[in-house]
Amino acid sequence: MNENARIAVVGATGLVGREVLSALFDQGIASERVSALASERSEALELEYGEDTLEVEKTTPEAFRGVGVALLATPASASRSLAQVAQAAGAWVVDVSPAFRADGNVPLVLPSFNPEVLGAAFKGRIISLPSAVSTALVSVLAPLHKSFGVVRAQVTAMMGVSSAGVGGVSELEKQTAGLLSGREPEPQTFPHRVGFNLVPQVGAFLANSPWTEEEAGWTLEAARLFGARGDTPVIAGTAVQVPTFHGHGLSLHVQLKAAVPVEQARAALKASSALKVLDAPAEKVYPMPMLVTADPTVHVGRLRTFPQAPEWLTLFAAVDNAGRGAALNLVEAGLKLLQRPA
Ligand SMILES: NC(=O)c1ccc[n+]([C@@H]2O[C@H](COP(=O)([O-])OP(=O)(O)OC[C@H]3O[C@@H](n4cnc5c(N)ncnc54)[C@H](OP(=O)(O)O)[C@@H]3O)[C@@H](O)[C@H]2O)c1
């Protein structure tokens, strides 16, 4: 494959798509190589690309002609068909939506965890990426699992409204302004008011199940990623929509195969290039969503155990959901696919 091939960013006007453009620019990709695609609604809109601007094109089959890799940052319903269209046009496809995460025929890749898949043989030309919470979970658990063995992990993910894209961000803006003026808002994107509230539901509930799609996704994606290498830690938890804009916070309880001193666990986390350890509670240093924006690492800290159950490690993590948890995975996987032979 030509390493100078064109790159189509589909969903370029969205929250993740704009981050993808900025990451491609940071990688030194010339604007001439990038197509910004979105729905008909955004046709001819102009988007910033460094000093240049890109004109948004409607996503049609012709728009994929001559494209080496298509980076899909679109809703799952759109990704399902657009991935096939881009693949039929001969492009590699990387999709960040939930559309293919459970599809055993489509490799699930977290570039910092299993990049070897991107150079290996697989059926078709589509790659699926895990969710932002799974990106953080697997990044934190991988070094612990490798060094000590993780039996299970329980997580509470506190998810900022940007998890629901530009619509989520504008809903919290409007709700907050309305509530401060004494008006009770009508929820649209979220099932309840999220302004000055916590909603223990992110996405829809699975049919006949007490678990949401978001929560079930963590268990399934961890099983696919760790499972390919042997035993899989059991991961389960609760997704909570919180009234912050950007970044997710994760409270984690991790059961290790045996008791491990906190210093050893901290050293294992520090050795991972995917992580930044912020763990000096006496100096008020710990992960927070406000610190993680535009940071390519997942932040982790507040490490502790308690004597009654010393094999359980408690910690807190934060991830830039649209950046590290989506756009950077798209760009890293996409650029690697372009290095494959045609
Ligand atoms: N936000 C996050 O933190 C995050 C993290 C991980 C994964 N994801 C996944 O990333 C995807 C994008 O999320 P987002 O937060 O960026 O959403 P968003 O802000 O709502 O953006 C959606 C984008 O998709 C485009 N689009 C919608 N339907 C389309 C169609 N039929 N053809 C072409 N383009 C279409 C929209 O174009 P218009 O502007 O023209 O409507 C827009 O550019 C979703 O699948 C989401 O699950 C998001």
The ligand as a Gaussian input file, in Angstrom:
#p B3LYP/6-31G(d) Opt

LIG

0 1
 N      -17.598000      10.781000      21.717000
 C      -16.812000       9.868000      22.251000
 O      -16.191000      10.076000      23.305000
 C      -16.611000       8.552000      21.561000
 C      -15.647000       7.656000      22.065000
 C      -15.472000       6.412000      21.435000
 C      -16.248000       6.096000      20.324000
 N      -17.176000       6.993000      19.868000
 C      -17.973000       6.629000      18.675000
 O      -17.548000       7.509000      17.629000
 C      -18.641000       7.731000      16.730000
 C      -18.787000       9.251000      16.534000
 O      -19.082000       9.810000      17.786000
 P      -19.108000      11.393000      18.030000
 O      -19.121000      11.547000      19.507000
 O      -18.070000      12.085000      17.231000
 O      -20.560000      11.766000      17.449000
 P      -21.073000      13.154000      16.820000
 O      -20.377000      14.284000      17.438000
 O      -22.547000      13.080000      16.920000
 O      -20.634000      13.069000      15.279000
 C      -21.221000      12.153000      14.388000
 C      -20.616000      12.359000      13.011000
 O      -21.142000      11.366000      12.126000
 C      -21.624000      12.021000      10.957000
 N      -22.702000      11.217000      10.353000
 C      -23.876000      10.840000      10.914000
 N      -24.585000      10.092000      10.042000
 C      -23.840000      10.022000       8.912000
 C      -24.028000       9.391000       7.651000
 N      -25.131000       8.666000       7.359000
 N      -23.062000       9.532000       6.700000
 C      -21.937000      10.235000       6.976000
 N      -21.697000      10.845000       8.146000
 C      -22.647000      10.735000       9.107000
 C      -22.085000      13.381000      11.444000
 O      -22.172000      14.248000      10.338000
 P      -23.128000      15.564000      10.349000
 O      -22.399000      16.594000      11.179000
 O      -23.198000      15.929000       8.914000
 O      -24.414000      15.130000      10.967000
 C      -20.938000      13.726000      12.381000
 O      -19.822000      14.167000      11.642000
 C      -19.867000       7.057000      17.360000
 O      -20.066000       5.796000      16.773000
 C      -19.461000       6.878000      18.817000
 O      -20.078000       5.743000      19.426000
 C      -17.370000       8.206000      20.449000

